C-alpha cells in the first residue's frame, strides 16, 4: 500500500500552482492558492521541520532588529 504525506502533496500542489503566470490567474484561483498554502502551514507548524523553520525565522528577525538599533 502506498502512503502519501499530505504536507508533501500540498507542497507539490503549491509549487505547480505558483509556476503558472500571474496574468492567467483569476481571483478565485488566487484565493484557492492562499487556502492551500495556509493548510500547508498548519500541517507543517507542529512538526520538527516547522519548528526549525520558525526558529530560523526568529533568529533572522532578532538579528535584524538588533542590527537596526
TIDO-127660 format. One record per atom (N, C-alpha, C, O, CB): x, y, z; residue in three letters. Coordinates in steps of 0.02 Angstrom, whole numbers, padded with zeros to 5 digits, always signed. Glycine has a CB too. Layout:
! TIDO-127660
XYZALA...
END
This chain:
! TIDO-127660
+00042-00059+00000UNK+00000+00000+00000UNK+00044+00062+00000UNK+00093+00066+00037UNK-00047+00000+00060UNK+00027+00110-00041UNK+00065+00172-00047UNK+00034+00224-00001UNK-00026+00236-00002UNK+00067+00197-00121UNK+00077+00255+00039UNK+00052+00309+00082UNK+00081+00375+00056UNK+00138+00379+00034UNK+00072+00298+00156UNK+00040+00427+00059UNK+00061+00493+00036UNK+00056+00541+00094UNK+00003+00547+00125UNK+00017+00517-00025UNK+00110+00576+00109UNK+00109+00626+00160UNK+00070+00686+00134UNK+00086+00712+00080UNK+00181+00646+00182UNK+00019+00709+00170UNK-00024+00763+00148UNK+00015+00827+00140UNK+00002+00866+00094UNK-00082+00773+00196UNK+00063+00840+00184UNK+00103+00901+00180UNK+00144+00902+00116UNK+00150+00954+00083UNK+00148+00908+00242UNK+00173+00845+00099UNK+00213+00841+00037UNK+00167+00851-00024UNK+00186+00886-00071UNK+00250+00773+00032UNK+00109+00820-00023UNK+00062+00829-00078UNK+00041+00902-00086UNK+00039+00927-00142UNK+00000+00785-00066UNK+00027+00936-00030UNK+00008+01007-00034UNK+00067+01049-00058UNK+00057+01097-00095UNK-00016+01031+00034UNK+00127+01032-00038UNK+00186+01070-00061UNK+00194+01063-00136UNK+00210+01112-00170UNK+00250+01045-00025UNK+00184+01004-00163UNK+00188+00994-00235UNK+00133+01034-00271UNK+00146+01065-00323UNK+00181+00919-00252UNK+00073+01034-00243UNK+00018+01072-00273UNK+00034+01147-00273UNK+00021+01181-00323UNK-00048+01059-00236UNK+00062+01172-00218UNK+00080+01243-00214UNK+00132+01260-00267UNK+00126+01312-00300UNK+00106+01261-00144UNK+00183+01219-00274UNK+00235+01233-00324UNK+00205+01233-00394UNK+00222+01277-00434UNK+00292+01180-00319UNK+00163+01186-00409UNK+00132+01184-00475UNK+00089+01245-00487UNK+00090+01274-00542UNK+00090+01120-00483UNK+00050+01265-00437UNK+00005+01323-00445UNK+00044+01388-00452UNK+00024+01432-00489UNK-00043+01327-00387UNK+00100+01394-00416UNK+00138+01456-00418UNK+00181+01462-00481UNK+00204+01517-00497UNK+00182+01461-00357UNK+00191+01408-00516UNK+00230+01411-00578UNK+00191+01442-00635UNK+00220+01464-00685UNK+00253+01342-00598UNK+00125+01445-00629UNK+00084+01475-00682UNK+00095+01550-00684UNK+00113+01580-00634UNK+00010+01459-00670UNK+00084+01578-00742UNK+00092+01650-00749UNK+00038+01687-00709UNK-00018+01664-00704UNK+00090+01670-00823UNK+00057+01745-00682UNK+00011+01784-00641UNK-00049+01808-00680UNK-00105+01809-00653UNK+00047+01843-00610UNK-00039+01826-00743UNK-00094+01853-00783UNK-00148+01801-00796UNK-00206+01819-00810UNK-00067+01879-00849UNK-00131+01738-00791UNK-00179+01685-00807UNK-00223+01666-00747UNK-00266+01623-00753UNK-00143+01624-00832UNK-00212+01698-00690UNK-00248+01679-00629UNK-00309+01723-00619UNK-00308+01783-00630UNK-00203+01682-00568UNK-00362+01691-00597UNK-00422+01729-00578UNK-00421+01740-00502UNK-00378+01713-00467UNK-00488+01691-00599UNK-00467+01781-00478UNK-00469+01793-00406UNK-00484+01729-00367UNK-00454+01717-00314UNK-00523+01846-00390UNK-00529+01689-00392UNK-00545+01627-00357UNK-00485+01580-00357UNK-00475+01543-00309UNK-00605+01593-00389UNK-00446+01580-00411UNK-00386+01539-00414UNK-00335+01562-00363UNK-00303+01521-00330UNK-00355+01541-00485UNK-00327+01628-00355UNK-00280+01655-00305UNK-00304+01639-00235UNK-00263+01623-00191UNK-00272+01730-00314UNK-00369+01643-00222UNK-00396+01626-00156UNK-00384+01553-00140UNK-00367+01536-00083UNK-00470+01642-00152UNK-00392+01509-00189UNK-00381+01438-00178UNK-00308+01425-00162UNK-00293+01384-00119UNK-00403+01397-00241UNK-00262+01460-00196UNK-00191+01452-00182UNK-00176+01474-00111UNK-00137+01441-00076UNK-00149+01492-00231UNK-00205+01529-00089UNK-00194+01552-00020UNK-00220+01501+00030UNK-00187+01488+00080UNK-00229+01620-00009UNK-00278+01472+00018UNK-00305+01422+00064UNK-00261+01360+00067UNK-00251+01331+00120UNK-00376+01402+00043UNK-00234+01339+00010UNK-00190+01281+00008UNK-00126+01295+00047UNK-00102+01252+00084UNK-00174+01260-00065UNK-00098+01355+00038UNK-00037+01373+00074UNK-00050+01377+00149UNK-00008+01355+00189UNK-00009+01441+00048UNK-00107+01404+00170UNK-00124+01405+00241UNK-00131+01335+00269UNK-00107+01321+00324UNK-00189+01444+00252UNK-00163+01291+00232UNK-00169+01221+00255UNK-00101+01188+00261UNK-00088+01151+00308UNK-00214+01181+00206UNK-00056+01203+00214UNK+00012+01176+00217UNK+00048+01202+00279UNK+00083+01165+00312UNK+00052+01194+00154UNK+00039+01266+00294UNK+00070+01295+00354UNK+00044+01263+00417UNK+00083+01251+00464UNK+00059+01369+00356UNK-00021+01250+00420UNK-00050+01219+00479UNK-00023+01148+00488UNK-00012+01125+00544UNK-00127+01218+00474UNK-00013+01112+00433UNK+00013+01044+00437UNK+00087+01043+00456UNK+00109+00997+00491UNK+00003+01008+00371UNK+00126+01092+00433UNK+00197+01093+00448UNK+00214+01121+00516UNK+00266+01104+00545UNK+00233+01133+00395UNK+00171+01164+00544UNK+00188+01200+00605UNK+00206+01154+00664UNK+00257+01167+00696UNK+00130+01243+00625UNK+00168+01102+00679UNK+00186+01062+00738UNK+00242+01011+00726UNK+00262+00976+00773UNK+00125+01026+00763UNK+00267+01005+00666UNK+00318+00955+00651UNK+00387+00983+00669UNK+00395+01044+00676UNK+00315+00934+00577UNK+00437+00940+00675UNK+00505+00965+00688UNK+00531+01011+00632UNK+00568+01058+00645UNK+00553+00905+00695UNK+00511+00998+00571UNK+00531+01041+00515UNK+00500+01110+00524UNK+00535+01161+00516UNK+00509+01011+00447UNK+00437+01113+00542UNK+00404+01177+00552UNK+00433+01215+00610UNK+00441+01276+00607UNK+00330+01167+00564UNK+00451+01180+00664UNK+00481+01213+00721UNK+00551+01239+00704UNK+00570+01293+00728UNK+00485+01164+00780UNK+00589+01202+00664UNK+00655+01227+00645UNK+00650+01287+00599UNK+00691+01333+00604UNK+00696+01171+00611UNK+00601+01288+00555UNK+00590+01346+00512UNK+00572+01407+00555UNK+00596+01462+00543UNK+00534+01333+00460UNK+00529+01397+00605UNK+00510+01452+00650UNK+00570+01477+00689UNK+00577+01537+00700UNK+00454+01429+00698UNK+00613+01431+00711UNK+00673+01451+00748UNK+00720+01493+00704UNK+00746+01544+00726UNK+00710+01390+00774UNK+00730+01471+00642UNK+00774+01508+00596UNK+00745+01577+00582UNK+00781+01627+00582UNK+00783+01469+00530UNK+00680+01581+00570UNK+00649+01646+00557UNK+00653+01691+00619UNK+00662+01751+00612UNK+00576+01637+00536UNK+00646+01662+00678UNK+00652+01700+00739UNK+00722+01729+00748UNK+00730+01786+00769UNK+00635+01657+00799UNK+00773+01689+00731UNK+00842+01713+00736UNK+00855+01768+00685UNK+00890+01816+00700UNK+00891+01655+00724UNK+00827+01761+00625UNK+00836+01813+00574UNK+00804+01878+00596UNK+00834+01932+00590UNK+00806+01790+00507UNK+00743+01875+00622UNK+00710+01937+00644UNK+00744+01968+00704UNK+00747+02029+00710UNK+00637+01922+00660UNK+00769+01926+00750UNK+00807+01953+00807UNK+00870+01988+00783UNK+00886+02042+00807UNK+00825+01896+00857UNK+00905+01957+00737UNK+00965+01988+00710UNK+00950+02054+00673UNK+00989+02102+00678UNK+01001+01940+00663UNK+00895+02055+00637UNK+00877+02115+00600UNK+00858+02172+00647UNK+00874+02229+00634UNK+00821+02100+00552UNK+00822+02156+00702UNK+00803+02209+00748UNK+00862+02235+00788UNK+00866+02294+00804UNK+00749+02183+00796UNK+00910+02190+00804UNK+00969+02212+00839UNK+01015+02253+00794UNK+01049+02299+00818UNK+01007+02152+00867UNK+01017+02237+00730UNK+01059+02274+00683UNK+01031+02344+00670UNK+01069+02389+00655UNK+01064+02236+00618UNK+00966+02353+00677UNK+00936+02418+00663UNK+00944+02466+00722UNK+00930+02525+00715UNK+00862+02410+00646UNK+00965+02441+00780UNK+00973+02485+00838UNK+01037+02522+00837UNK+01051+02561+00883UNK+00970+02445+00902UNK
END
